[in-house]
Amino acid sequence: MPGPHDIFSEDPIQDPIALFDAWLSEAHASEPNDPNAAALATSTATGAPSVRMVLVKRIGNHRFCFFTNVESRKGRELTENPRAALCFHWKSLRRQIRVEGTVSELSASDTDTYFHSRSRASQISAAISDQSRPVATREELEQRVRIFNEEHPGEVPRPDYWRGFHLHATQIEFWINGADRLHDRFLFTRKADGWHKTRLYP
């Protein structure tokens, strides 16, 4: 198995998506919880930032997909300013990946397929949540779940406001922890003729 620095040799690495897949596969074997969790940064049209953890899914050929209520804070910000950044951090591997790019909505069929692949309880939670808005008590939240469950004994309809997004990567940076803070960093930038890589100082 190659050493931690071998992937940053001077041999050309043409496909950062394939490298991301390899790292994520390793994280699935080493991380105790949610190796596909990442910090998602968005901002308003005027540039006010916010960040939160999301679970990133692979939908078809798209690697960087996530789902949310479009009426939530991140949903509103993505509508106002369809650019975002992700940061995956795998403490067990001492690695991180940063992804930046533009964001677009997934198709309704892709979103439907993923929504109905979730557990019934997760579908109901998404359907009843006025995400990011105030709720008076925990009891009120649980009551909404009970009522919705009784009213929908069959398939849970996906609410129109629950949608999927795909981040189209324009930059992907790979980082490996190094001794004495001599970290390895490689930046891939998408250009008209494909991906270009650059080694960065720690």
Steps between C-alpha positions, in 0.01 A plus 500: 500500500646841408624729775309816592717721279506276192173636363671839483789381285589689187319244286189664357177439689239583243177425682437653843152346504653152491738602778206629704322166452810313621534716811131470580523122465785498753299724732209255491736239644653721770245760611257385774214728389385665178818508287300696241435788743639836392479863603294691244568873467250729330446874497234759433495717190689764698767255615398421860626143557356205691616142541353172625559126471314304231511145367632499144355238268601361162205514260573341163828647375474797737733473800410806706125495560302598809137556588317767693181695549534789253318723748778445757788742541735302278224449244432872483870581476555247221214661309642851552862403434543160330861450603619284789796322657536165674766378742538130580719425802598146594677514834591130500683544167637849574365618168261758367354596164366844411260538206380829351266571211159596374176336609194389306188305592476130433213380284169426668535132405845473661370673812191277514714187467729601783215624722321165479822307565512650851329340797132585548584687821757714319253576222240610753753716686582680175134540410388657828798725571480875449879487493692786663182665631397522867302221668348555844568161659632152431147373563367709212758347267418144610127566468547609139677170434214298657230685307687474169562129553130439563396704196747325268496126574638420155777660299628828636464775238817699447424864579585737216727703729726198570749500216843380398802703397815413309825689551687519168861504613733761351772452765588195712782510754645190663684535832704248701634573846879509509759485776613837631205657319655426159161401362448380143251711307401456138249726324314386189340778296257432217583688180373483143745220412444298818639484853829667591685419821726718712694415812444757776714601793362369833 
